[in-house]
Amino acid sequence: QVQLVESGGGLVQPGGSLRLSCTASASGSKNPYYIMGWFRQAPGMEREAVSFITRGGGATYCADSVKGRFTISRDEAKNTVYLQMNSVKPEDTAVYYCAGKRSNLSLRATCTSANYNYWGQGTQVTISS
């Protein structure tokens, strides 16, 4: 089974930057996930779709609050997707989960957690002074 392993979380001051990484541990094989991306969940809140990217590099930003601040990218050679988070705010504080989908999805379906059946363990991001 191909696992999704996140890294890069931590404590950052408001206005700072952070880069999350998610690697599909495919053991030298081609990354099986056509779509990879990020959800986040803050305490007491529902899981929220953040951003996703296809194997071809097509990016979707589901959360309006991150548009213009977050950038998603993908390195197929490393089986890794990145989420560059700039100008972070306290409301970005959450556990960020990587998710993968082996097939394509419509735009609306891309931002729906029920359509993903491969998940990472999550990485905590805390934005605080």
N, CA, C and O of each residue as an XYZ file, in Angstrom:
516
protein
N       0.851     -1.191      0.000
C       0.000      0.000      0.000
C       0.884      1.238      0.000
O       1.879      1.300      0.722
N       0.522      2.209     -0.803
C       1.285      3.441     -0.879
C       0.803      4.377      0.221
O      -0.378      4.720      0.292
N       1.738      4.784      1.078
C       1.369      5.670      2.182
C       1.638      7.117      1.821
O       2.486      7.419      0.981
N       0.907      7.997      2.465
C       1.114      9.437      2.338
C       1.712      9.934      3.640
O       1.128      9.748      4.708
N       2.873     10.563      3.556
C       3.589     10.999      4.749
C       3.805     12.507      4.684
O       4.471     13.020      3.785
N       3.215     13.213      5.674
C       3.326     14.670      5.716
C       4.509     15.090      6.580
O       4.940     14.362      7.475
N       5.018     16.274      6.292
C       6.041     16.894      7.124
C       5.985     18.401      6.925
O       5.355     18.899      5.992
N       6.660     19.120      7.825
C       6.785     20.557      7.657
C       5.930     21.397      8.580
O       6.038     22.623      8.568
N       5.084     20.772      9.377
C       4.272     21.547     10.305
C       5.102     22.139     11.427
O       6.269     21.789     11.607
N       4.485     23.044     12.183
C       5.190     23.656     13.303
C       4.515     24.925     13.763
O       3.374     25.216     13.403
N       5.253     25.680     14.573
C       4.761     26.940     15.135
C       5.389     28.097     14.363
O       6.611     28.185     14.241
N       4.545     28.978     13.849
C       5.008     30.129     13.075
C       4.252     31.368     13.541
O       3.080     31.292     13.912
N       4.927     32.493     13.518
C       4.277     33.744     13.887
C       3.380     34.239     12.751
O       3.635     33.952     11.581
N       2.336     34.981     13.100
C       1.484     35.568     12.046
C       2.311     36.395     11.070
O       3.216     37.133     11.460
N       1.974     36.248      9.787
C       2.715     36.942      8.746
C       3.891     36.161      8.205
O       4.492     36.552      7.205
N       4.223     35.071      8.850
C       5.350     34.255      8.432
C       4.980     33.261      7.345
O       3.887     33.303      6.780
N       5.927     32.358      7.066
C       5.742     31.364      6.012
C       6.062     29.967      6.520
O       6.798     29.781      7.489
N       5.483     28.998      5.831
C       5.687     27.595      6.189
C       5.469     26.784      4.926
O       4.630     27.139      4.098
N       6.218     25.693      4.767
C       6.010     24.817      3.623
C       5.742     23.401      4.109
O       6.556     22.798      4.808
N       4.590     22.891      3.724
C       4.243     21.506      4.042
C       4.607     20.615      2.860
O       4.533     21.025      1.702
N       5.000     19.390      3.184
C       5.315     18.405      2.158
C       4.518     17.135      2.407
O       4.241     16.776      3.551
N       4.157     16.469      1.340
C       3.487     15.178      1.447
C       4.094     14.269      0.387
O       4.040     14.564     -0.807
N       4.666     13.169      0.836
C       5.317     12.239     -0.064
C       4.555     10.922     -0.110
O       4.210     10.341      0.919
N       4.308     10.478     -1.320
C       3.701      9.167     -1.527
C       4.827      8.146     -1.564
O       5.651      8.143     -2.479
N       4.852      7.284     -0.560
C       5.956      6.329     -0.426
C       5.726      5.155     -1.360
O       5.294      4.078     -0.950
N       6.033      5.401     -2.647
C       5.733      4.408     -3.671
C       6.891      3.453     -3.921
O       6.827      2.635     -4.839
N       7.954      3.542     -3.116
C       9.091      2.621     -3.212
C       9.652      2.529     -4.614
O       9.863      1.437     -5.142
N       9.897      3.697     -5.221
C      10.504      3.721     -6.538
C       9.528      3.597     -7.674
O       9.899      3.800     -8.830
N       8.304      3.274     -7.380
C       7.299      3.168     -8.423
C       6.680      4.522     -8.699
O       6.855      5.476     -7.941
N       5.958      4.584     -9.796
C       5.275      5.829    -10.138
C       4.208      6.151     -9.080
O       3.505      5.263     -8.599
N       4.106      7.423     -8.737
C       3.083      7.869     -7.798
C       1.705      7.502     -8.347
O       1.338      7.938     -9.439
N       0.941      6.705     -7.603
C      -0.352      6.259     -8.142
C      -1.470      7.296     -8.033
O      -2.560      7.110     -8.574
N      -1.182      8.396     -7.320
C      -2.255      9.355     -7.044
C      -2.319     10.421     -8.127
O      -1.397     11.220     -8.290
N      -3.430     10.415     -8.867
C      -3.624     11.427     -9.904
C      -3.826     12.810     -9.290
O      -3.301     13.807     -9.785
N      -4.586     12.850     -8.215
C      -4.816     14.106     -7.488
C      -4.201     13.959     -6.094
O      -4.389     12.939     -5.432
N      -3.493     14.948     -5.669
C      -2.981     15.036     -4.306
C      -3.256     16.430     -3.781
O      -3.270     17.401     -4.538
N      -3.472     16.518     -2.486
C      -3.715     17.842     -1.933
C      -3.932     17.822     -0.449
O      -3.569     16.870      0.243
N      -4.533     18.890      0.033
C      -4.591     19.138      1.464
C      -5.988     19.499      1.951
O      -6.707     20.290      1.341
N      -6.336     18.889      3.069
C      -7.456     19.317      3.895
C      -6.875     19.828      5.201
O      -5.718     19.549      5.516
N      -7.663     20.575      5.966
C      -7.254     20.979      7.294
C      -8.450     20.926      8.235
O      -9.601     21.071      7.825
N      -8.139     20.715      9.507
C      -9.198     20.643     10.511
C      -8.737     21.338     11.778
O      -7.758     20.940     12.408
N      -9.463     22.383     12.136
C      -9.196     23.112     13.371
C     -10.025     22.503     14.500
O     -11.037     21.857     14.229
N      -9.627     22.689     15.741
C     -10.377     22.125     16.869
C     -11.840     22.546     16.849
O     -12.149     23.732     16.737
N     -12.735     21.573     16.956
C     -14.157     21.855     17.003
C     -14.773     22.215     15.669
O     -15.949     22.571     15.596
N     -13.972     22.121     14.600
C     -14.466     22.511     13.276
C     -14.503     21.298     12.351
O     -13.860     20.281     12.610
N     -15.265     21.426     11.275
C     -15.288     20.369     10.272
C     -14.023     20.426      9.415
O     -13.368     21.462      9.306
N     -13.704     19.287      8.817
C     -12.554     19.250      7.921
C     -12.830     20.122      6.702
O     -13.907     20.058      6.111
N     -11.850     20.935      6.333
C     -11.996     21.910      5.255
C     -11.009     21.594      4.129
O      -9.832     21.335      4.380
N     -11.489     21.619      2.911
C     -10.604     21.430      1.765
C      -9.787     22.697      1.538
O     -10.316     23.808      1.583
N      -8.497     22.517      1.295
C      -7.612     23.667      1.107
C      -7.205     23.799     -0.360
O      -7.587     24.762     -1.025
N      -6.442     22.847     -0.860
C      -5.919     22.958     -2.215
C      -5.499     21.595     -2.730
O      -5.097     20.717     -1.966
N      -5.602     21.430     -4.078
C      -5.285     20.157     -4.709
C      -4.591     20.400     -6.031
O      -4.708     21.469     -6.629
N      -3.856     19.372     -6.483
C      -3.143     19.493     -7.745
C      -3.151     18.145     -8.454
O      -2.983     17.099     -7.828
N      -3.348     18.184     -9.772
C      -3.360     16.956    -10.551
C      -1.946     16.590    -10.993
O      -1.008     17.374    -10.852
N      -1.822     15.398    -11.523
C      -0.522     14.953    -12.023
C      -0.005     15.883    -13.114
O       1.204     16.052    -13.275
N      -0.922     16.482    -13.854
C      -0.536     17.393    -14.920
C      -0.248     18.809    -14.452
O       0.139     19.663    -15.250
N      -0.434     19.064    -13.154
C      -0.111     20.371    -12.611
C      -1.280     21.321    -12.474
O      -1.094     22.482    -12.111
N      -2.489     20.848    -12.759
C      -3.654     21.698    -12.600
C      -3.994     21.892    -11.133
O      -4.236     20.922    -10.416
N      -4.015     23.146    -10.681
C      -4.219     23.429     -9.263
C      -5.629     23.937     -8.996
O      -6.205     24.667     -9.803
N      -6.169     23.542     -7.861
C      -7.470     23.997     -7.400
C      -7.321     24.508     -5.979
O      -6.761     23.823     -5.123
N      -7.814     25.691     -5.730
C      -7.823     26.256     -4.382
C      -9.272     26.308     -3.920
O     -10.070     27.104     -4.414
N      -9.592     25.448     -2.969
C     -10.984     25.300     -2.537
C     -11.384     26.363     -1.511
O     -12.526     26.821     -1.507
N     -10.475     26.745     -0.668
C     -10.781     27.695      0.392
C     -10.461     29.110     -0.083
O      -9.315     29.412     -0.417
N     -11.460     29.965     -0.112
C     -11.238     31.352     -0.545
C     -10.217     32.056      0.341
O      -9.494     32.942     -0.114
N     -10.163     31.657      1.601
C      -9.300     32.336      2.567
C      -7.814     32.133      2.283
O      -6.981     32.876      2.800
N      -7.471     31.128      1.461
C      -6.051     30.873      1.201
C      -5.605     31.365     -0.169
O      -4.411     31.361     -0.469
N      -6.547     31.786     -1.001
C      -6.199     32.240     -2.355
C      -5.313     33.478     -2.270
O      -5.614     34.431     -1.553
N      -4.232     33.439     -3.007
C      -3.282     34.537     -2.986
C      -2.223     34.419     -1.907
O      -1.243     35.163     -1.917
N      -2.407     33.489     -0.973
C      -1.428     33.298      0.109
C      -0.754     31.922      0.044
O       0.431     31.792      0.347
N      -1.511     30.910     -0.350
C      -0.980     29.546     -0.415
C      -0.737     29.170     -1.873
O      -1.479     29.581     -2.765
N       0.309     28.384     -2.100
C       0.604     27.879     -3.432
C       0.895     26.390     -3.346
O       1.723     25.951     -2.548
N       0.205     25.620     -4.176
C       0.435     24.181     -4.203
C       1.290     23.839     -5.425
O       1.139     24.431     -6.494
N       2.182     22.881     -5.243
C       3.022     22.433     -6.357
C       3.305     20.946     -6.190
O       3.016     20.351     -5.152
N       3.877     20.365     -7.237
C       4.054     18.914     -7.223
C       5.345     18.561     -7.942
O       5.645     19.127     -8.993
N       6.104     17.638     -7.390
C       7.337     17.139     -7.985
C       7.168     15.642     -8.211
O       7.266     14.851     -7.273
N       6.916     15.261     -9.448
C       6.661     13.847     -9.734
C       7.901     12.990     -9.509
O       7.793     11.825     -9.125
N       9.059     13.555     -9.744
C      10.299     12.796     -9.551
C      10.481     12.380     -8.095
O      11.114     11.366     -7.800
N       9.914     13.181     -7.189
C      10.026     12.891     -5.758
C       8.724     12.366     -5.178
O       8.637     12.143     -3.970
N       7.707     12.162     -6.013
C       6.385     11.714     -5.534
C       5.867     12.608     -4.414
O       5.271     12.121     -3.453
N       6.090     13.893     -4.531
C       5.814     14.811     -3.428
C       4.983     16.005     -3.895
O       5.181     16.539     -4.986
N       4.050     16.404     -3.037
C       3.289     17.625     -3.244
C       3.631     18.581     -2.106
O       3.829     18.170     -0.963
N       3.696     19.857     -2.444
C       4.061     20.893     -1.476
C       2.928     21.895     -1.326
O       2.187     22.161     -2.272
N       2.805     22.445     -0.128
C       1.896     23.559      0.107
C       2.712     24.683      0.728
O       3.074     24.624      1.903
N       2.999     25.710     -0.072
C       3.714     26.872      0.422
C       2.700     27.830      1.022
O       1.794     28.304      0.337
N       2.862     28.108      2.306
C       1.923     28.945      3.033
C       2.610     30.259      3.385
O       3.546     30.276      4.185
N       2.155     31.346      2.800
C       2.725     32.669      3.070
C       1.700     33.554      3.772
O       0.498     33.292      3.725
N       2.186     34.592      4.414
C       1.305     35.542      5.117
C       0.286     34.800      5.981
O      -0.913     35.078      5.935
N       0.785     33.863      6.759
C      -0.126     33.019      7.537
C      -0.821     33.816      8.635
O      -0.309     34.820      9.131
N      -2.004     33.331      8.994
C      -2.849     34.001      9.979
C      -3.206     33.019     11.091
O      -3.142     31.808     10.877
N      -3.577     33.506     12.261
C      -3.975     32.592     13.341
C      -5.085     31.620     12.919
O      -5.129     30.484     13.391
N      -5.967     32.063     12.044
C      -7.049     31.185     11.593
C      -6.580     30.070     10.671
O      -7.375     29.203     10.308
N      -5.315     30.069     10.285
C      -4.751     28.950      9.534
C      -4.342     27.805     10.460
O      -3.963     26.731      9.992
N      -4.417     28.027     11.750
C      -4.058     26.992     12.712
C      -4.990     25.792     12.580
O      -6.211     25.931     12.660
N      -4.409     24.621     12.378
C      -5.190     23.406     12.173
C      -4.230     22.221     12.012
O      -3.019     22.393     11.878
N      -4.800     21.032     12.028
C      -4.060     19.859     11.574
C      -4.285     19.764     10.072
O      -5.422     19.761      9.601
N      -3.196     19.687      9.333
C      -3.277     19.611      7.878
C      -3.068     18.159      7.449
O      -2.088     17.514      7.822
N      -4.013     17.668      6.661
C      -3.986     16.289      6.201
C      -3.763     16.238      4.691
O      -4.405     16.960      3.928
N      -2.855     15.382      4.284
C      -2.650     15.115      2.866
C      -3.629     14.039      2.425
O      -3.905     13.097      3.169
N      -4.152     14.181      1.221
C      -5.079     13.191      0.680
C      -4.723     12.899     -0.767
O      -4.182     13.748     -1.476
N      -5.037     11.678     -1.191
C      -4.743     11.274     -2.552
C      -5.915     10.581     -3.211
O      -6.715      9.916     -2.554
N      -6.006     10.746     -4.519
C      -7.065     10.115     -5.305
C      -6.434      9.560     -6.574
O      -5.692     10.269     -7.253
N      -6.715      8.308     -6.902
C      -6.065      7.670     -8.038
C      -6.679      8.058     -9.386
O      -6.076      7.831    -10.434
N      -7.866      8.635     -9.355
C      -8.522      9.018    -10.605
C      -8.877     10.491    -10.571
O      -8.758     11.148     -9.537
N      -9.315     11.003    -11.710
C      -9.659     12.414    -11.803
C     -11.025     12.668    -11.162
O     -11.839     11.755    -11.018
N     -11.255     13.916    -10.784
C     -12.517     14.325    -10.192
C     -12.951     15.633    -10.811
O     -12.132     16.386    -11.340
N     -14.264     15.904    -10.743
C     -14.747     17.213    -11.148
C     -14.254     18.261    -10.159
O     -13.756     17.925     -9.085
N     -14.392     19.513    -10.521
C     -13.931     20.584     -9.645
C     -14.629     20.507     -8.297
O     -13.979     20.616     -7.258
N     -15.928     20.324     -8.301
C     -16.670     20.273     -7.041
C     -16.284     19.045     -6.223
O     -16.137     19.124     -5.004
N     -16.122     17.934     -6.889
C     -15.776     16.702     -6.190
C     -14.365     16.759     -5.623
O     -14.084     16.137     -4.598
N     -13.473     17.499     -6.277
C     -12.100     17.629     -5.799
C     -12.065     18.194     -4.389
O     -11.199     17.824     -3.596
N     -12.982     19.071     -4.069
C     -12.976     19.762     -2.775
C     -13.837     19.053     -1.725
O     -14.168     19.644     -0.697
N     -14.197     17.807     -1.973
C     -15.078     17.055     -1.071
C     -14.311     15.900     -0.455
O     -13.814     15.033     -1.174
N     -14.209     15.877      0.864
C     -13.374     14.890      1.544
C     -13.855     13.454      1.332
O     -13.050     12.523      1.344
N     -15.160     13.270      1.138
C     -15.697     11.915      0.980
C     -15.163     11.221     -0.267
O     -15.266     10.000     -0.384
N     -14.594     11.982     -1.201
C     -14.098     11.408     -2.446
C     -12.660     10.906     -2.342
O     -12.111     10.388     -3.316
N     -12.056     11.053     -1.185
C     -10.668     10.620     -1.004
C     -10.630      9.424     -0.055
O     -11.268      9.437      0.998
N      -9.888      8.406     -0.431
C      -9.779      7.242      0.448
C      -8.340      6.940      0.842
O      -8.058      5.888      1.416
N      -7.431      7.860      0.536
C      -6.052      7.702      0.975
C      -5.646      8.973      1.703
O      -5.723     10.072      1.154
N      -5.212      8.806      2.944
C      -4.932      9.951      3.816
C      -3.595      9.773      4.536
O      -3.162      8.657      4.824
N      -2.967     10.895      4.810
C      -1.808     10.896      5.678
C      -2.232     11.003      7.128
O      -3.423     11.068      7.432
N      -1.254     11.022      8.022
C      -1.547     11.028      9.457
C      -1.812     12.437      9.991
O      -2.321     12.586     11.101
N      -1.483     13.445      9.237
C      -1.712     14.828      9.653
C      -0.476     15.470     10.247
O       0.351     14.802     10.867
N      -0.357     16.783     10.049
C       0.731     17.545     10.641
C       0.144     18.835     11.226
O      -0.652     19.518     10.581
N       0.551     19.153     12.452
C      -0.007     20.306     13.154
C       0.659     21.595     12.679
O       1.884     21.691     12.606
N      -0.168     22.569     12.361
C       0.303     23.916     12.034
C      -0.321     24.870     13.037
O      -1.543     24.932     13.170
N       0.526     25.615     13.745
C       0.058     26.571     14.737
C       0.604     27.943     14.396
O       1.815     28.131     14.279
N      -0.303     28.907     14.235
C       0.088     30.283     13.922
C      -0.216     31.129     15.162
O      -1.375     31.357     15.509
N       0.824     31.574     15.802
C       0.656     32.306     17.053
C       1.895     33.135     17.344
O       3.013     32.753     16.999
N       1.680     34.271     17.982
C       2.803     35.113     18.404
C       3.202     34.790     19.834
O       4.131     35.397     20.368
